[in-house]
Amino acid sequence: VQLQASGGGLVQAGGSLRLSCAASGRTFSNYVMAWFRQAPGKEREFVAGITWSGSNTAYADSVKGRFTISRDNAKNTMSLQMNSLKPEDMAVYYCAARARNREPVVLRGPQQYDYWGQGTLVTVSS
């Protein structure tokens, strides 16, 4: 599986961005997918995740109610709609896939994911 993240950019606080992750490989639809982010000097942290069917999602407390994760298995894509952005949301955002078939839960540790996209930078100005 290869992942390609896109959609980052510069936005004012309170604004919105939509990140996308395009996946190659036939098994994408079977995998838990997630977004992580990493700010300068900080560890990579979980943002949101979604199970293979889309039936279960999970969010970090810091983004709950503002971000929405979704996926389209027919198009091999995953998205993260980010609303009400804050300066503390500024980071490089990575999409990731966990190579286990049809797991029913989203795991939050970056070490639990096997494939990573190259990252897309989100800058939020105050």
Beta strands, then each sheet from edge to edge (+ up, - down):
strand 1: 2-6
strand 2: 9-12
strand 3: 17-24
strand 4: 32-38
strand 5: 45-50
strand 6: 57-59
strand 7: 67-72
strand 8: 77-82
strand 9: 91-98
strand 10: 115-116
strand 11: 120-125
sheet 1: 1+ 3- 8+ 7-
sheet 2: 2+ 11+ 9- 4+ 5- 6+
sheet 3: 2+ 11+ 9- 10+
end
